[in-house]
Amino acid sequence: MNCPVTRSAIGFFLFMFFCISISSAVVENCESPHQSYQDRSNLTDLDLSGQNLSAVHLNRSDMRGCILDNADLSGAYLHGSEISNAFLIKANLTEAKMEETSLHESDLSFANLRRANLVLSDLFGTNLTGADLTGADLQQSIIREAKLVGAKLDNANLMASNLNYSDLTYASLIGSNMRRAILHNALLARANISGGSLVGANLIYADLSRADLRGADISEARLFGAKFIDSNMSESNVIFANLTGTNLSRSDLSNSILRGSCFSNADMSDAILSDSDISDAELHEAIMIEAKLNRANATGVCMKGANLARADLSSSIIRGSCLSHANMSHADLSDADLSDAELHEAVLTEAKLSRANASGTYMNKANLDRKSTRLNSSHEWIPR
């Protein structure tokens, strides 16, 4: 007689057990949203946008064409994965482990890659417009022809990376490490590289117009044909760099150390080199019209054939320098130290030479135009 009651009780308990099992599965699924993903997964062309994949293990996985817009991949393990032609717009990749990962021609615009590890990764043609790569490690990565307009790379490590033909216009690279980086034909106009290191970097034909390079170290860099128009390079180190044929017009190099660098055939018209150290530099046939070199240390400099018309060289030290065939018409050389300098066939018409030290200066065939050039009577021009 108790059978119906017993059956009802058993049914009730079975029903409750089933409900509890379903609830547990739902909770477990919520807590581990990527429990089905593992290393070497095939996620080709999957739409995983907006998903929580934080700390997921997807090393050496195939994620080509994957849609991961707004996905949370913070701390994810993606070492050696293939994520080319994928979409990661506004994705969170903070501290993601992406060594040797391919993001070839993927879209990571406005993604968060702060402190991400991208060493030896492939970012060829990748769109990183507005992305945050602060503190990211991109050593020896291929970032060729990538778009990094307005990207934030402060304190990022780009040492020995290939950024040829990449667009870094308006990018922030404050304190970044770009030692030995290759930036051939790269666009860095209006970029902020203040305090950064470009030691030994290749910037041939790169455009750094209106860039902020204050306090940067550009020593031993190759800058042939590069553009620095209106750039701020004050208090920077440009030691033994090759700036042959560069355009430095209206740039600010005041208080900079430019020792031993080559500026031959460079356009430095209206440039500011006040209080700079350009000793032993090569400025052969450089265009320095109306440049400001007041108080500069130009000891041992070669400015043979340079155009220094209307330049300000007042109180500068040009001791032992070569200015043969240089055009210094209307230049201001007052209080300058020209001792032992060579001015063979130099043009000094209407130059200001008041209180200049010209002892031992070689002036053979120089065009002095004594009627308009003002000399210091206490010193004698000595042709040798």
Beta strands, then each sheet from edge to edge (+ up, - down):
strand 1: 352-353
strand 2: 374-375
sheet 1: 1+ 2+
end
